[in-house]
Amino acid sequence: MQQLFEFRNLFEKQGLLLHAHWPSASPQDVKIDALSSDSRAILQGVHSRDAVLYFARRGATKDGHAFLKELEAREEIAAFIVEESPTAWSPKAPVLVVRDATLAMALVAKNFYGDPTAA
Protein backbone atom coordinates (compact mmCIF):
# COMPACT_ATOMS: atom_id res chain seq x y z
CA MET A 1 0.00 0.00 0.00
CA GLN A 2 1.30 3.45 -0.90
CA GLN A 3 0.12 7.00 -0.51
CA LEU A 4 -1.17 9.10 -3.39
CA PHE A 5 1.01 11.95 -2.18
CA GLU A 6 4.13 9.97 -3.12
CA PHE A 7 2.90 9.67 -6.71
CA ARG A 8 2.00 13.36 -6.82
CA ASN A 9 5.59 14.19 -5.87
CA LEU A 10 6.91 11.74 -8.48
CA PHE A 11 4.81 13.39 -11.22
CA GLU A 12 5.97 16.83 -10.12
CA LYS A 13 9.64 15.79 -10.29
CA GLN A 14 9.12 14.32 -13.78
CA GLY A 15 7.31 17.43 -15.04
CA LEU A 16 4.08 15.48 -15.59
CA LEU A 17 1.81 17.14 -13.04
CA LEU A 18 -0.43 19.90 -14.38
CA HIS A 19 -2.87 20.23 -11.49
CA ALA A 20 -3.85 18.45 -8.27
CA HIS A 21 -7.36 18.51 -6.80
CA TRP A 22 -7.80 17.35 -3.17
CA PRO A 23 -11.53 17.76 -2.39
CA SER A 24 -11.60 16.53 1.20
CA ALA A 25 -8.93 14.12 2.39
CA SER A 26 -5.47 15.22 3.30
CA PRO A 27 -3.02 14.12 0.57
CA GLN A 28 -1.16 11.96 3.08
CA ASP A 29 -4.39 10.14 4.02
CA VAL A 30 -5.12 8.71 0.55
CA LYS A 31 -3.83 5.13 0.46
CA ILE A 32 -3.56 3.10 -2.76
CA ASP A 33 -3.92 -0.71 -2.84
CA ALA A 34 -4.31 -1.29 -6.59
CA LEU A 35 -3.75 0.33 -9.98
CA SER A 36 -6.15 0.10 -12.92
CA SER A 37 -6.89 1.64 -16.30
CA ASP A 38 -9.69 -0.86 -16.99
CA SER A 39 -13.03 0.74 -16.15
CA ARG A 40 -14.85 -2.52 -16.95
CA ALA A 41 -12.98 -4.40 -14.22
CA ILE A 42 -13.81 -1.71 -11.67
CA LEU A 43 -17.48 -1.54 -12.68
CA GLN A 44 -17.69 -5.35 -12.44
CA GLY A 45 -16.31 -5.26 -8.88
CA VAL A 46 -12.94 -6.91 -9.53
CA HIS A 47 -11.28 -4.47 -7.09
CA SER A 48 -14.15 -4.26 -4.60
CA ARG A 49 -11.84 -4.63 -1.59
CA ASP A 50 -9.07 -2.36 -2.86
CA ALA A 51 -8.46 1.37 -2.85
CA VAL A 52 -7.92 1.84 -6.59
CA LEU A 53 -5.93 4.50 -8.40
CA TYR A 54 -7.68 4.79 -11.77
CA PHE A 55 -5.76 5.98 -14.84
CA ALA A 56 -7.99 7.48 -17.54
CA ARG A 57 -6.17 6.73 -20.79
CA ARG A 58 -7.13 7.11 -24.40
CA GLY A 59 -7.25 3.76 -26.21
CA ALA A 60 -7.70 2.81 -29.85
CA THR A 61 -11.50 2.65 -29.57
CA LYS A 62 -12.42 3.98 -26.10
CA ASP A 63 -11.37 6.90 -23.95
CA GLY A 64 -11.12 6.20 -20.22
CA HIS A 65 -12.17 9.79 -19.53
CA ALA A 66 -15.68 8.88 -20.76
CA PHE A 67 -16.18 6.67 -17.68
CA LEU A 68 -15.05 9.09 -14.96
CA LYS A 69 -18.51 10.15 -13.80
CA GLU A 70 -19.71 6.53 -13.65
CA LEU A 71 -16.58 5.41 -11.79
CA GLU A 72 -16.91 8.27 -9.30
CA ALA A 73 -19.86 6.42 -7.71
CA ARG A 74 -17.70 3.37 -6.94
CA GLU A 75 -16.46 3.23 -3.35
CA GLU A 76 -13.20 1.50 -4.31
CA ILE A 77 -11.97 4.52 -6.29
CA ALA A 78 -9.38 6.23 -4.10
CA ALA A 79 -8.20 8.72 -6.74
CA PHE A 80 -8.06 9.48 -10.45
CA ILE A 81 -5.18 10.20 -12.82
CA VAL A 82 -6.48 12.06 -15.88
CA GLU A 83 -5.22 14.09 -18.83
CA GLU A 84 -8.26 16.32 -18.77
CA SER A 85 -11.17 16.84 -16.40
CA PRO A 86 -14.66 16.60 -17.90
CA THR A 87 -16.75 19.73 -17.73
CA ALA A 88 -19.29 19.90 -14.92
CA TRP A 89 -17.45 17.21 -12.94
CA SER A 90 -16.99 17.75 -9.21
CA PRO A 91 -15.23 14.61 -8.03
CA LYS A 92 -15.26 13.55 -4.41
CA ALA A 93 -11.99 11.64 -4.83
CA PRO A 94 -8.64 13.35 -5.43
CA VAL A 95 -7.67 13.99 -9.06
CA LEU A 96 -4.19 14.45 -10.47
CA VAL A 97 -4.22 16.01 -13.93
CA VAL A 98 -1.13 14.97 -15.86
CA ARG A 99 0.33 15.64 -19.27
CA ASP A 100 0.49 11.93 -20.22
CA ALA A 101 -1.55 9.32 -18.31
CA THR A 102 0.22 6.37 -19.93
CA LEU A 103 3.64 7.63 -18.85
CA ALA A 104 2.23 8.41 -15.39
CA MET A 105 0.91 4.86 -15.14
CA ALA A 106 4.31 3.42 -16.10
CA LEU A 107 6.08 5.50 -13.45
CA VAL A 108 3.56 4.57 -10.77
CA ALA A 109 3.68 0.85 -11.69
CA LYS A 110 7.49 0.89 -11.46
CA ASN A 111 7.27 2.52 -8.04
CA PHE A 112 4.29 0.43 -6.83
CA TYR A 113 5.41 -3.04 -7.97
CA GLY A 114 9.16 -2.49 -8.16
CA ASP A 115 11.52 -1.86 -11.03
CA PRO A 116 11.65 -4.99 -13.24
CA THR A 117 15.06 -3.96 -14.60
CA ALA A 118 16.66 -3.80 -11.17
CA ALA A 119 18.12 -7.13 -10.23
Disulfide bonds with the S-S distance in Angstrom:
none
